[in-house]
Amino acid sequence: MGSNIGDIIWIFLWSFVFIAYLMVLFSIIGDLFRDHKLNGWWKALWIIFLIFVPFLTALIYLIARGRGMAERSVKEAVQVQSDTDAYIRQVAGSKSPSEEIAHAKELLDAGSITQAEYDQLKAKALS
């Protein structure tokens, strides 16, 4: 019975190590293609070494290019956040107070809202 539990623990340990290695490997490959300053031949060379000498190449890459990898990752995150913010602003459609009042007036004229609701929307738009 103890042998089975030990085997299960080893399977979980090696599974964790393998998944962590795959995450590092895919991070390196993603960083290689994200780096626009690195020549295509150097990228190909890194990929070839990652295929034939994976652990050593990953370790060397993280030591030699780790700082640049972090900088590119932060730069990409900032760009994605900026794009997301711009999209949200575009979709939310910031209306001017006069546009909001005109829209509220249309709703009032259509009978969708009462005069009190119109006054409330108008006050909110002007504040």
Backbone as XML, in Angstrom:
<?xml version="1.0"?>
<chain id="A" units="angstrom">
  <residue number="1" name="MET">
    <atom name="N" x="0.825" y="-1.193" z="0.000"/>
    <atom name="CA" x="0.000" y="0.000" z="0.000"/>
    <atom name="C" x="0.870" y="1.257" z="0.000"/>
  </residue>
  <residue number="2" name="GLY">
    <atom name="N" x="1.912" y="1.282" z="0.828"/>
    <atom name="CA" x="2.798" y="2.441" z="0.890"/>
    <atom name="C" x="3.495" y="2.691" z="-0.429"/>
  </residue>
  <residue number="3" name="SER">
    <atom name="N" x="3.778" y="1.625" z="-1.157"/>
    <atom name="CA" x="4.424" y="1.759" z="-2.450"/>
    <atom name="C" x="3.522" y="2.475" z="-3.449"/>
  </residue>
  <residue number="4" name="ASN">
    <atom name="N" x="2.227" y="2.187" z="-3.390"/>
    <atom name="CA" x="1.287" y="2.827" z="-4.308"/>
    <atom name="C" x="1.183" y="4.321" z="-4.037"/>
  </residue>
  <residue number="5" name="ILE">
    <atom name="N" x="1.169" y="4.704" z="-2.779"/>
    <atom name="CA" x="1.080" y="6.131" z="-2.438"/>
    <atom name="C" x="2.360" y="6.843" z="-2.875"/>
  </residue>
  <residue number="6" name="GLY">
    <atom name="N" x="3.491" y="6.187" z="-2.662"/>
    <atom name="CA" x="4.755" y="6.772" z="-3.104"/>
    <atom name="C" x="4.794" y="6.952" z="-4.617"/>
  </residue>
  <residue number="7" name="ASP">
    <atom name="N" x="4.262" y="5.961" z="-5.333"/>
    <atom name="CA" x="4.211" y="6.068" z="-6.797"/>
    <atom name="C" x="3.312" y="7.224" z="-7.228"/>
  </residue>
  <residue number="8" name="ILE">
    <atom name="N" x="2.204" y="7.391" z="-6.568"/>
    <atom name="CA" x="1.275" y="8.481" z="-6.898"/>
    <atom name="C" x="1.930" y="9.830" z="-6.637"/>
  </residue>
  <residue number="9" name="ILE">
    <atom name="N" x="2.637" y="9.948" z="-5.537"/>
    <atom name="CA" x="3.325" y="11.201" z="-5.221"/>
    <atom name="C" x="4.376" y="11.502" z="-6.283"/>
  </residue>
  <residue number="10" name="TRP">
    <atom name="N" x="5.136" y="10.485" z="-6.707"/>
    <atom name="CA" x="6.138" y="10.697" z="-7.746"/>
    <atom name="C" x="5.496" y="11.089" z="-9.072"/>
  </residue>
  <residue number="11" name="ILE">
    <atom name="N" x="4.371" y="10.490" z="-9.386"/>
    <atom name="CA" x="3.668" y="10.849" z="-10.630"/>
    <atom name="C" x="3.237" y="12.307" z="-10.581"/>
  </residue>
  <residue number="12" name="PHE">
    <atom name="N" x="2.668" y="12.731" z="-9.439"/>
    <atom name="CA" x="2.261" y="14.135" z="-9.309"/>
    <atom name="C" x="3.462" y="15.074" z="-9.384"/>
  </residue>
  <residue number="13" name="LEU">
    <atom name="N" x="4.550" y="14.696" z="-8.739"/>
    <atom name="CA" x="5.750" y="15.534" z="-8.753"/>
    <atom name="C" x="6.292" y="15.690" z="-10.173"/>
  </residue>
  <residue number="14" name="TRP">
    <atom name="N" x="6.446" y="14.581" z="-10.878"/>
    <atom name="CA" x="6.982" y="14.651" z="-12.241"/>
    <atom name="C" x="6.000" y="15.321" z="-13.202"/>
  </residue>
  <residue number="15" name="SER">
    <atom name="N" x="4.708" y="15.151" z="-12.951"/>
    <atom name="CA" x="3.714" y="15.858" z="-13.766"/>
    <atom name="C" x="3.842" y="17.358" z="-13.573"/>
  </residue>
  <residue number="16" name="PHE">
    <atom name="N" x="4.013" y="17.780" z="-12.328"/>
    <atom name="CA" x="4.187" y="19.201" z="-12.035"/>
    <atom name="C" x="5.447" y="19.739" z="-12.708"/>
  </residue>
  <residue number="17" name="VAL">
    <atom name="N" x="6.539" y="19.011" z="-12.614"/>
    <atom name="CA" x="7.801" y="19.438" z="-13.237"/>
    <atom name="C" x="7.643" y="19.525" z="-14.747"/>
  </residue>
  <residue number="18" name="PHE">
    <atom name="N" x="6.989" y="18.549" z="-15.341"/>
    <atom name="CA" x="6.803" y="18.541" z="-16.793"/>
    <atom name="C" x="5.916" y="19.707" z="-17.242"/>
  </residue>
  <residue number="19" name="ILE">
    <atom name="N" x="4.837" y="19.964" z="-16.537"/>
    <atom name="CA" x="3.945" y="21.073" z="-16.896"/>
    <atom name="C" x="4.663" y="22.411" z="-16.709"/>
  </residue>
  <residue number="20" name="ALA">
    <atom name="N" x="5.444" y="22.544" z="-15.643"/>
    <atom name="CA" x="6.218" y="23.771" z="-15.433"/>
    <atom name="C" x="7.229" y="23.960" z="-16.564"/>
  </residue>
  <residue number="21" name="TYR">
    <atom name="N" x="7.870" y="22.868" z="-16.980"/>
    <atom name="CA" x="8.817" y="22.955" z="-18.093"/>
    <atom name="C" x="8.106" y="23.379" z="-19.375"/>
  </residue>
  <residue number="22" name="LEU">
    <atom name="N" x="6.947" y="22.821" z="-19.647"/>
    <atom name="CA" x="6.197" y="23.211" z="-20.841"/>
    <atom name="C" x="5.807" y="24.687" z="-20.800"/>
  </residue>
  <residue number="23" name="MET">
    <atom name="N" x="5.436" y="25.175" z="-19.630"/>
    <atom name="CA" x="5.096" y="26.592" z="-19.503"/>
    <atom name="C" x="6.306" y="27.468" z="-19.804"/>
  </residue>
  <residue number="24" name="VAL">
    <atom name="N" x="7.461" y="27.083" z="-19.295"/>
    <atom name="CA" x="8.687" y="27.835" z="-19.566"/>
    <atom name="C" x="9.021" y="27.765" z="-21.054"/>
  </residue>
  <residue number="25" name="LEU">
    <atom name="N" x="8.889" y="26.600" z="-21.631"/>
    <atom name="CA" x="9.190" y="26.415" z="-23.051"/>
    <atom name="C" x="8.286" y="27.289" z="-23.924"/>
  </residue>
  <residue number="26" name="PHE">
    <atom name="N" x="6.989" y="27.285" z="-23.665"/>
    <atom name="CA" x="6.071" y="28.095" z="-24.455"/>
    <atom name="C" x="6.278" y="29.587" z="-24.200"/>
  </residue>
  <residue number="27" name="SER">
    <atom name="N" x="6.677" y="29.948" z="-22.985"/>
    <atom name="CA" x="6.992" y="31.354" z="-22.710"/>
    <atom name="C" x="8.206" y="31.799" z="-23.525"/>
  </residue>
  <residue number="28" name="ILE">
    <atom name="N" x="9.193" y="30.942" z="-23.603"/>
    <atom name="CA" x="10.392" y="31.268" z="-24.384"/>
    <atom name="C" x="10.044" y="31.387" z="-25.864"/>
  </residue>
  <residue number="29" name="ILE">
    <atom name="N" x="9.284" y="30.450" z="-26.384"/>
    <atom name="CA" x="8.912" y="30.499" z="-27.803"/>
    <atom name="C" x="8.074" y="31.744" z="-28.085"/>
  </residue>
  <residue number="30" name="GLY">
    <atom name="N" x="7.134" y="32.048" z="-27.203"/>
    <atom name="CA" x="6.335" y="33.262" z="-27.375"/>
    <atom name="C" x="7.194" y="34.512" z="-27.336"/>
  </residue>
  <residue number="31" name="ASP">
    <atom name="N" x="8.176" y="34.532" z="-26.432"/>
    <atom name="CA" x="9.060" y="35.689" z="-26.332"/>
    <atom name="C" x="9.936" y="35.823" z="-27.580"/>
  </residue>
  <residue number="32" name="LEU">
    <atom name="N" x="10.369" y="34.698" z="-28.116"/>
    <atom name="CA" x="11.174" y="34.751" z="-29.340"/>
    <atom name="C" x="10.409" y="35.438" z="-30.466"/>
  </residue>
  <residue number="33" name="PHE">
    <atom name="N" x="9.152" y="35.101" z="-30.621"/>
    <atom name="CA" x="8.373" y="35.689" z="-31.709"/>
    <atom name="C" x="7.880" y="37.092" z="-31.377"/>
  </residue>
  <residue number="34" name="ARG">
    <atom name="N" x="7.872" y="37.463" z="-30.109"/>
    <atom name="CA" x="7.477" y="38.806" z="-29.701"/>
    <atom name="C" x="8.629" y="39.798" z="-29.867"/>
  </residue>
  <residue number="35" name="ASP">
    <atom name="N" x="9.861" y="39.309" z="-29.862"/>
    <atom name="CA" x="11.036" y="40.170" z="-29.947"/>
    <atom name="C" x="11.291" y="40.565" z="-31.401"/>
  </residue>
  <residue number="36" name="HIS">
    <atom name="N" x="11.011" y="41.825" z="-31.728"/>
    <atom name="CA" x="11.179" y="42.292" z="-33.100"/>
    <atom name="C" x="12.617" y="42.706" z="-33.402"/>
  </residue>
  <residue number="37" name="LYS">
    <atom name="N" x="13.449" y="42.831" z="-32.388"/>
    <atom name="CA" x="14.840" y="43.224" z="-32.598"/>
    <atom name="C" x="15.733" y="42.038" z="-32.948"/>
  </residue>
  <residue number="38" name="LEU">
    <atom name="N" x="15.292" y="40.836" z="-32.606"/>
    <atom name="CA" x="16.094" y="39.631" z="-32.840"/>
    <atom name="C" x="15.912" y="39.168" z="-34.278"/>
  </residue>
  <residue number="39" name="ASN">
    <atom name="N" x="17.033" y="38.901" z="-34.934"/>
    <atom name="CA" x="17.045" y="38.446" z="-36.321"/>
    <atom name="C" x="16.350" y="37.083" z="-36.435"/>
  </residue>
  <residue number="40" name="GLY">
    <atom name="N" x="15.754" y="36.816" z="-37.587"/>
    <atom name="CA" x="15.060" y="35.557" z="-37.823"/>
    <atom name="C" x="15.967" y="34.344" z="-37.715"/>
  </residue>
  <residue number="41" name="TRP">
    <atom name="N" x="17.227" y="34.490" z="-38.115"/>
    <atom name="CA" x="18.165" y="33.380" z="-38.014"/>
    <atom name="C" x="18.464" y="33.030" z="-36.560"/>
  </residue>
  <residue number="42" name="TRP">
    <atom name="N" x="18.569" y="34.058" z="-35.721"/>
    <atom name="CA" x="18.796" y="33.806" z="-34.300"/>
    <atom name="C" x="17.590" y="33.109" z="-33.679"/>
  </residue>
  <residue number="43" name="LYS">
    <atom name="N" x="16.389" y="33.526" z="-34.111"/>
    <atom name="CA" x="15.174" y="32.872" z="-33.606"/>
    <atom name="C" x="15.178" y="31.399" z="-33.998"/>
  </residue>
  <residue number="44" name="ALA">
    <atom name="N" x="15.514" y="31.133" z="-35.251"/>
    <atom name="CA" x="15.561" y="29.743" z="-35.721"/>
    <atom name="C" x="16.605" y="28.940" z="-34.949"/>
  </residue>
  <residue number="45" name="LEU">
    <atom name="N" x="17.756" y="29.549" z="-34.687"/>
    <atom name="CA" x="18.811" y="28.871" z="-33.939"/>
    <atom name="C" x="18.349" y="28.533" z="-32.519"/>
  </residue>
  <residue number="46" name="TRP">
    <atom name="N" x="17.686" y="29.489" z="-31.858"/>
    <atom name="CA" x="17.163" y="29.234" z="-30.518"/>
    <atom name="C" x="16.159" y="28.083" z="-30.549"/>
  </residue>
  <residue number="47" name="ILE">
    <atom name="N" x="15.268" y="28.064" z="-31.549"/>
    <atom name="CA" x="14.264" y="27.000" z="-31.657"/>
    <atom name="C" x="14.939" y="25.644" z="-31.870"/>
  </residue>
  <residue number="48" name="ILE">
    <atom name="N" x="15.944" y="25.607" z="-32.741"/>
    <atom name="CA" x="16.659" y="24.345" z="-32.986"/>
    <atom name="C" x="17.308" y="23.838" z="-31.702"/>
  </residue>
  <residue number="49" name="PHE">
    <atom name="N" x="17.967" y="24.742" z="-30.976"/>
    <atom name="CA" x="18.584" y="24.317" z="-29.716"/>
    <atom name="C" x="17.529" y="23.906" z="-28.695"/>
  </residue>
  <residue number="50" name="LEU">
    <atom name="N" x="16.373" y="24.576" z="-28.698"/>
    <atom name="CA" x="15.295" y="24.174" z="-27.779"/>
    <atom name="C" x="14.787" y="22.768" z="-28.098"/>
  </residue>
  <residue number="51" name="ILE">
    <atom name="N" x="14.845" y="22.381" z="-29.353"/>
    <atom name="CA" x="14.389" y="21.039" z="-29.741"/>
    <atom name="C" x="15.407" y="19.977" z="-29.354"/>
  </residue>
  <residue number="52" name="PHE">
    <atom name="N" x="16.704" y="20.239" z="-29.604"/>
    <atom name="CA" x="17.711" y="19.206" z="-29.405"/>
    <atom name="C" x="18.352" y="19.201" z="-28.013"/>
  </residue>
  <residue number="53" name="VAL">
    <atom name="N" x="18.447" y="20.344" z="-27.375"/>
    <atom name="CA" x="19.020" y="20.428" z="-26.024"/>
    <atom name="C" x="18.072" y="21.290" z="-25.177"/>
  </residue>
  <residue number="54" name="PRO">
    <atom name="N" x="16.885" y="20.784" z="-24.880"/>
    <atom name="CA" x="15.831" y="21.648" z="-24.340"/>
    <atom name="C" x="16.120" y="22.249" z="-22.962"/>
  </residue>
  <residue number="55" name="PHE">
    <atom name="N" x="16.552" y="21.443" z="-21.999"/>
    <atom name="CA" x="16.723" y="21.970" z="-20.641"/>
    <atom name="C" x="17.857" y="22.985" z="-20.563"/>
  </residue>
  <residue number="56" name="LEU">
    <atom name="N" x="18.972" y="22.659" z="-21.156"/>
    <atom name="CA" x="20.126" y="23.555" z="-21.128"/>
    <atom name="C" x="19.825" y="24.854" z="-21.880"/>
  </residue>
  <residue number="57" name="THR">
    <atom name="N" x="19.179" y="24.739" z="-23.037"/>
    <atom name="CA" x="18.850" y="25.927" z="-23.831"/>
    <atom name="C" x="17.867" y="26.822" z="-23.089"/>
  </residue>
  <residue number="58" name="ALA">
    <atom name="N" x="16.861" y="26.217" z="-22.451"/>
    <atom name="CA" x="15.886" y="27.011" z="-21.690"/>
    <atom name="C" x="16.582" y="27.741" z="-20.548"/>
  </residue>
  <residue number="59" name="LEU">
    <atom name="N" x="17.474" y="27.061" z="-19.861"/>
    <atom name="CA" x="18.202" y="27.693" z="-18.764"/>
    <atom name="C" x="19.078" y="28.839" z="-19.266"/>
  </residue>
  <residue number="60" name="ILE">
    <atom name="N" x="19.791" y="28.618" z="-20.343"/>
    <atom name="CA" x="20.652" y="29.672" z="-20.910"/>
    <atom name="C" x="19.798" y="30.850" z="-21.382"/>
  </residue>
  <residue number="61" name="TYR">
    <atom name="N" x="18.670" y="30.556" z="-22.031"/>
    <atom name="CA" x="17.803" y="31.629" z="-22.523"/>
    <atom name="C" x="17.285" y="32.483" z="-21.362"/>
  </residue>
  <residue number="62" name="LEU">
    <atom name="N" x="16.841" y="31.821" z="-20.299"/>
    <atom name="CA" x="16.314" y="32.571" z="-19.152"/>
    <atom name="C" x="17.391" y="33.417" z="-18.480"/>
  </residue>
  <residue number="63" name="ILE">
    <atom name="N" x="18.624" y="32.921" z="-18.448"/>
    <atom name="CA" x="19.710" y="33.693" z="-17.848"/>
    <atom name="C" x="20.118" y="34.840" z="-18.767"/>
  </residue>
  <residue number="64" name="ALA">
    <atom name="N" x="20.292" y="34.552" z="-20.057"/>
    <atom name="CA" x="20.816" y="35.552" z="-20.986"/>
    <atom name="C" x="19.770" y="36.595" z="-21.384"/>
  </residue>
  <residue number="65" name="ARG">
    <atom name="N" x="18.525" y="36.192" z="-21.543"/>
    <atom name="CA" x="17.519" y="37.104" z="-22.087"/>
    <atom name="C" x="16.333" y="37.302" z="-21.153"/>
  </residue>
  <residue number="66" name="GLY">
    <atom name="N" x="16.468" y="36.899" z="-19.912"/>
    <atom name="CA" x="15.356" y="36.986" z="-18.961"/>
    <atom name="C" x="14.874" y="38.403" z="-18.711"/>
  </residue>
  <residue number="67" name="ARG">
    <atom name="N" x="15.797" y="39.350" z="-18.582"/>
    <atom name="CA" x="15.415" y="40.741" z="-18.327"/>
    <atom name="C" x="14.615" y="41.310" z="-19.503"/>
  </residue>
  <residue number="68" name="GLY">
    <atom name="N" x="15.110" y="41.073" z="-20.718"/>
    <atom name="CA" x="14.397" y="41.535" z="-21.908"/>
    <atom name="C" x="13.048" y="40.847" z="-22.051"/>
  </residue>
  <residue number="69" name="MET">
    <atom name="N" x="12.994" y="39.585" z="-21.639"/>
    <atom name="CA" x="11.747" y="38.828" z="-21.680"/>
    <atom name="C" x="10.711" y="39.476" z="-20.766"/>
  </residue>
  <residue number="70" name="ALA">
    <atom name="N" x="11.130" y="39.865" z="-19.586"/>
    <atom name="CA" x="10.225" y="40.523" z="-18.640"/>
    <atom name="C" x="9.787" y="41.884" z="-19.176"/>
  </residue>
  <residue number="71" name="GLU">
    <atom name="N" x="10.714" y="42.627" z="-19.755"/>
    <atom name="CA" x="10.371" y="43.953" z="-20.296"/>
    <atom name="C" x="9.370" y="43.839" z="-21.436"/>
  </residue>
  <residue number="72" name="ARG">
    <atom name="N" x="9.563" y="42.867" z="-22.322"/>
    <atom name="CA" x="8.618" y="42.684" z="-23.425"/>
    <atom name="C" x="7.256" y="42.242" z="-22.916"/>
  </residue>
  <residue number="73" name="SER">
    <atom name="N" x="7.250" y="41.436" z="-21.881"/>
    <atom name="CA" x="5.992" y="40.977" z="-21.300"/>
    <atom name="C" x="5.218" y="42.145" z="-20.681"/>
  </residue>
  <residue number="74" name="VAL">
    <atom name="N" x="5.930" y="43.006" z="-19.953"/>
    <atom name="CA" x="5.288" y="44.174" z="-19.353"/>
    <atom name="C" x="4.790" y="45.125" z="-20.437"/>
  </residue>
  <residue number="75" name="LYS">
    <atom name="N" x="5.591" y="45.318" z="-21.459"/>
    <atom name="CA" x="5.202" y="46.200" z="-22.566"/>
    <atom name="C" x="3.932" y="45.687" z="-23.242"/>
  </residue>
  <residue number="76" name="GLU">
    <atom name="N" x="3.857" y="44.388" z="-23.446"/>
    <atom name="CA" x="2.669" y="43.803" z="-24.071"/>
    <atom name="C" x="1.448" y="43.945" z="-23.162"/>
  </residue>
  <residue number="77" name="ALA">
    <atom name="N" x="1.636" y="43.740" z="-21.858"/>
    <atom name="CA" x="0.516" y="43.871" z="-20.921"/>
    <atom name="C" x="-0.014" y="45.300" z="-20.899"/>
  </residue>
  <residue number="78" name="VAL">
    <atom name="N" x="0.887" y="46.274" z="-20.926"/>
    <atom name="CA" x="0.471" y="47.684" z="-20.952"/>
    <atom name="C" x="-0.279" y="47.987" z="-22.243"/>
  </residue>
  <residue number="79" name="GLN">
    <atom name="N" x="0.203" y="47.457" z="-23.358"/>
    <atom name="CA" x="-0.467" y="47.677" z="-24.645"/>
    <atom name="C" x="-1.856" y="47.056" z="-24.664"/>
  </residue>
  <residue number="80" name="VAL">
    <atom name="N" x="-1.976" y="45.851" z="-24.134"/>
    <atom name="CA" x="-3.274" y="45.179" z="-24.083"/>
    <atom name="C" x="-4.237" y="45.958" z="-23.195"/>
  </residue>
  <residue number="81" name="GLN">
    <atom name="N" x="-3.751" y="46.451" z="-22.052"/>
    <atom name="CA" x="-4.598" y="47.245" z="-21.154"/>
    <atom name="C" x="-5.043" y="48.533" z="-21.835"/>
  </residue>
  <residue number="82" name="SER">
    <atom name="N" x="-4.138" y="49.167" z="-22.546"/>
    <atom name="CA" x="-4.461" y="50.399" z="-23.266"/>
    <atom name="C" x="-5.513" y="50.140" z="-24.346"/>
  </residue>
  <residue number="83" name="ASP">
    <atom name="N" x="-5.335" y="49.050" z="-25.091"/>
    <atom name="CA" x="-6.308" y="48.689" z="-26.123"/>
    <atom name="C" x="-7.674" y="48.386" z="-25.516"/>
  </residue>
  <residue number="84" name="THR">
    <atom name="N" x="-7.674" y="47.692" z="-24.382"/>
    <atom name="CA" x="-8.930" y="47.366" z="-23.710"/>
    <atom name="C" x="-9.632" y="48.626" z="-23.234"/>
  </residue>
  <residue number="85" name="ASP">
    <atom name="N" x="-8.884" y="49.539" z="-22.637"/>
    <atom name="CA" x="-9.469" y="50.799" z="-22.173"/>
    <atom name="C" x="-10.047" y="51.604" z="-23.332"/>
  </residue>
  <residue number="86" name="ALA">
    <atom name="N" x="-9.322" y="51.646" z="-24.450"/>
    <atom name="CA" x="-9.809" y="52.379" z="-25.624"/>
    <atom name="C" x="-11.087" y="51.738" z="-26.156"/>
  </residue>
  <residue number="87" name="TYR">
    <atom name="N" x="-11.140" y="50.430" z="-26.177"/>
    <atom name="CA" x="-12.337" y="49.733" z="-26.650"/>
    <atom name="C" x="-13.527" y="50.002" z="-25.736"/>
  </residue>
  <residue number="88" name="ILE">
    <atom name="N" x="-13.290" y="49.961" z="-24.439"/>
    <atom name="CA" x="-14.374" y="50.215" z="-23.485"/>
    <atom name="C" x="-14.904" y="51.632" z="-23.650"/>
  </residue>
  <residue number="89" name="ARG">
    <atom name="N" x="-13.992" y="52.600" z="-23.800"/>
    <atom name="CA" x="-14.437" y="53.984" z="-24.009"/>
    <atom name="C" x="-15.245" y="54.113" z="-25.303"/>
  </residue>
  <residue number="90" name="GLN">
    <atom name="N" x="-14.807" y="53.416" z="-26.347"/>
    <atom name="CA" x="-15.496" y="53.479" z="-27.626"/>
    <atom name="C" x="-16.893" y="52.858" z="-27.517"/>
  </residue>
  <residue number="91" name="VAL">
    <atom name="N" x="-16.992" y="51.708" z="-26.881"/>
    <atom name="CA" x="-18.277" y="51.017" z="-26.771"/>
    <atom name="C" x="-19.210" y="51.753" z="-25.824"/>
  </residue>
  <residue number="92" name="ALA">
    <atom name="N" x="-18.661" y="52.283" z="-24.731"/>
    <atom name="CA" x="-19.501" y="53.001" z="-23.771"/>
    <atom name="C" x="-20.058" y="54.270" z="-24.398"/>
  </residue>
  <residue number="93" name="GLY">
    <atom name="N" x="-19.313" y="54.847" z="-25.309"/>
    <atom name="CA" x="-19.798" y="56.023" z="-26.025"/>
    <atom name="C" x="-20.098" y="57.179" z="-25.093"/>
  </residue>
  <residue number="94" name="SER">
    <atom name="N" x="-19.085" y="57.912" z="-24.752"/>
    <atom name="CA" x="-19.298" y="59.048" z="-23.867"/>
    <atom name="C" x="-20.058" y="60.127" z="-24.629"/>
  </residue>
  <residue number="95" name="LYS">
    <atom name="N" x="-21.281" y="60.361" z="-24.200"/>
    <atom name="CA" x="-22.117" y="61.373" z="-24.831"/>
    <atom name="C" x="-21.926" y="62.699" z="-24.115"/>
  </residue>
  <residue number="96" name="SER">
    <atom name="N" x="-22.080" y="63.754" z="-24.875"/>
    <atom name="CA" x="-22.037" y="65.077" z="-24.263"/>
    <atom name="C" x="-23.357" y="65.301" z="-23.524"/>
  </residue>
  <residue number="97" name="PRO">
    <atom name="N" x="-23.380" y="66.242" z="-22.572"/>
    <atom name="CA" x="-24.621" y="66.505" z="-21.835"/>
    <atom name="C" x="-25.787" y="66.872" z="-22.757"/>
  </residue>
  <residue number="98" name="SER">
    <atom name="N" x="-25.499" y="67.618" z="-23.812"/>
    <atom name="CA" x="-26.588" y="67.997" z="-24.719"/>
    <atom name="C" x="-27.162" y="66.775" z="-25.438"/>
  </residue>
  <residue number="99" name="GLU">
    <atom name="N" x="-26.297" y="65.795" z="-25.791"/>
    <atom name="CA" x="-26.785" y="64.572" z="-26.425"/>
    <atom name="C" x="-27.632" y="63.753" z="-25.463"/>
  </residue>
  <residue number="100" name="GLU">
    <atom name="N" x="-27.205" y="63.689" z="-24.198"/>
    <atom name="CA" x="-27.975" y="62.947" z="-23.199"/>
    <atom name="C" x="-29.336" y="63.604" z="-22.969"/>
  </residue>
  <residue number="101" name="ILE">
    <atom name="N" x="-29.372" y="64.934" z="-22.918"/>
    <atom name="CA" x="-30.643" y="65.644" z="-22.709"/>
    <atom name="C" x="-31.552" y="65.446" z="-23.922"/>
  </residue>
  <residue number="102" name="ALA">
    <atom name="N" x="-30.994" y="65.491" z="-25.131"/>
    <atom name="CA" x="-31.787" y="65.292" z="-26.343"/>
    <atom name="C" x="-32.361" y="63.875" z="-26.374"/>
  </residue>
  <residue number="103" name="HIS">
    <atom name="N" x="-31.555" y="62.890" z="-25.947"/>
    <atom name="CA" x="-32.049" y="61.515" z="-25.908"/>
    <atom name="C" x="-33.162" y="61.377" z="-24.876"/>
  </residue>
  <residue number="104" name="ALA">
    <atom name="N" x="-32.989" y="62.008" z="-23.713"/>
    <atom name="CA" x="-34.026" y="61.971" z="-22.683"/>
    <atom name="C" x="-35.302" y="62.645" z="-23.184"/>
  </residue>
  <residue number="105" name="LYS">
    <atom name="N" x="-35.161" y="63.735" z="-23.935"/>
    <atom name="CA" x="-36.324" y="64.438" z="-24.486"/>
    <atom name="C" x="-37.061" y="63.540" z="-25.478"/>
  </residue>
  <residue number="106" name="GLU">
    <atom name="N" x="-36.320" y="62.793" z="-26.288"/>
    <atom name="CA" x="-36.949" y="61.845" z="-27.217"/>
    <atom name="C" x="-37.746" y="60.790" z="-26.457"/>
  </residue>
  <residue number="107" name="LEU">
    <atom name="N" x="-37.176" y="60.292" z="-25.368"/>
    <atom name="CA" x="-37.884" y="59.306" z="-24.547"/>
    <atom name="C" x="-39.140" y="59.908" z="-23.935"/>
  </residue>
  <residue number="108" name="LEU">
    <atom name="N" x="-39.043" y="61.163" z="-23.494"/>
    <atom name="CA" x="-40.206" y="61.846" z="-22.912"/>
    <atom name="C" x="-41.291" y="62.026" z="-23.972"/>
  </residue>
  <residue number="109" name="ASP">
    <atom name="N" x="-40.908" y="62.475" z="-25.154"/>
    <atom name="CA" x="-41.871" y="62.685" z="-26.237"/>
    <atom name="C" x="-42.517" y="61.375" z="-26.689"/>
  </residue>
  <residue number="110" name="ALA">
    <atom name="N" x="-41.765" y="60.282" z="-26.610"/>
    <atom name="CA" x="-42.304" y="58.985" z="-27.000"/>
    <atom name="C" x="-43.185" y="58.393" z="-25.901"/>
  </residue>
  <residue number="111" name="GLY">
    <atom name="N" x="-43.141" y="58.989" z="-24.718"/>
    <atom name="CA" x="-43.944" y="58.482" z="-23.606"/>
    <atom name="C" x="-43.290" y="57.362" z="-22.840"/>
  </residue>
  <residue number="112" name="SER">
    <atom name="N" x="-42.003" y="57.137" z="-23.083"/>
    <atom name="CA" x="-41.295" y="56.062" z="-22.393"/>
    <atom name="C" x="-40.952" y="56.431" z="-20.961"/>
  </residue>
  <residue number="113" name="ILE">
    <atom name="N" x="-40.776" y="57.721" z="-20.696"/>
    <atom name="CA" x="-40.455" y="58.174" z="-19.345"/>
    <atom name="C" x="-41.409" y="59.309" z="-18.973"/>
  </residue>
  <residue number="114" name="THR">
    <atom name="N" x="-41.495" y="59.575" z="-17.678"/>
    <atom name="CA" x="-42.356" y="60.650" z="-17.183"/>
    <atom name="C" x="-41.560" y="61.947" z="-17.120"/>
  </residue>
  <residue number="115" name="GLN">
    <atom name="N" x="-42.264" y="63.027" z="-16.865"/>
    <atom name="CA" x="-41.620" y="64.335" z="-16.753"/>
    <atom name="C" x="-40.616" y="64.336" z="-15.592"/>
  </residue>
  <residue number="116" name="ALA">
    <atom name="N" x="-40.960" y="63.675" z="-14.494"/>
    <atom name="CA" x="-40.059" y="63.618" z="-13.340"/>
    <atom name="C" x="-38.769" y="62.868" z="-13.690"/>
  </residue>
  <residue number="117" name="GLU">
    <atom name="N" x="-38.900" y="61.768" z="-14.434"/>
    <atom name="CA" x="-37.708" y="61.020" z="-14.848"/>
    <atom name="C" x="-36.860" y="61.842" z="-15.819"/>
  </residue>
  <residue number="118" name="TYR">
    <atom name="N" x="-37.540" y="62.578" z="-16.702"/>
    <atom name="CA" x="-36.817" y="63.457" z="-17.629"/>
    <atom name="C" x="-36.028" y="64.505" z="-16.866"/>
  </residue>
  <residue number="119" name="ASP">
    <atom name="N" x="-36.676" y="65.139" z="-15.875"/>
    <atom name="CA" x="-35.985" y="66.150" z="-15.077"/>
    <atom name="C" x="-34.785" y="65.560" z="-14.340"/>
  </residue>
  <residue number="120" name="GLN">
    <atom name="N" x="-34.958" y="64.341" z="-13.867"/>
    <atom name="CA" x="-33.859" y="63.665" z="-13.152"/>
    <atom name="C" x="-32.689" y="63.382" z="-14.112"/>
  </residue>
  <residue number="121" name="LEU">
    <atom name="N" x="-32.989" y="62.875" z="-15.325"/>
    <atom name="CA" x="-31.933" y="62.618" z="-16.302"/>
    <atom name="C" x="-31.252" y="63.896" z="-16.743"/>
  </residue>
  <residue number="122" name="LYS">
    <atom name="N" x="-32.023" y="64.964" z="-16.884"/>
    <atom name="CA" x="-31.459" y="66.260" z="-17.269"/>
    <atom name="C" x="-30.525" y="66.797" z="-16.187"/>
  </residue>
  <residue number="123" name="ALA">
    <atom name="N" x="-30.957" y="66.680" z="-14.941"/>
    <atom name="CA" x="-30.103" y="67.145" z="-13.832"/>
    <atom name="C" x="-28.822" y="66.324" z="-13.761"/>
  </residue>
  <residue number="124" name="LYS">
    <atom name="N" x="-28.946" y="65.029" z="-14.011"/>
    <atom name="CA" x="-27.767" y="64.151" z="-13.962"/>
    <atom name="C" x="-26.795" y="64.503" z="-15.094"/>
  </residue>
  <residue number="125" name="ALA">
    <atom name="N" x="-27.335" y="64.809" z="-16.285"/>
    <atom name="CA" x="-26.483" y="65.147" z="-17.418"/>
    <atom name="C" x="-25.766" y="66.479" z="-17.203"/>
  </residue>
  <residue number="126" name="LEU">
    <atom name="N" x="-26.426" y="67.392" z="-16.529"/>
    <atom name="CA" x="-25.822" y="68.723" z="-16.306"/>
    <atom name="C" x="-24.844" y="68.746" z="-15.151"/>
  </residue>
  <residue number="127" name="SER">
    <atom name="N" x="-24.860" y="67.709" z="-14.313"/>
    <atom name="CA" x="-23.945" y="67.708" z="-13.157"/>
    <atom name="C" x="-22.592" y="67.169" z="-13.502"/>
  </residue>
</chain>
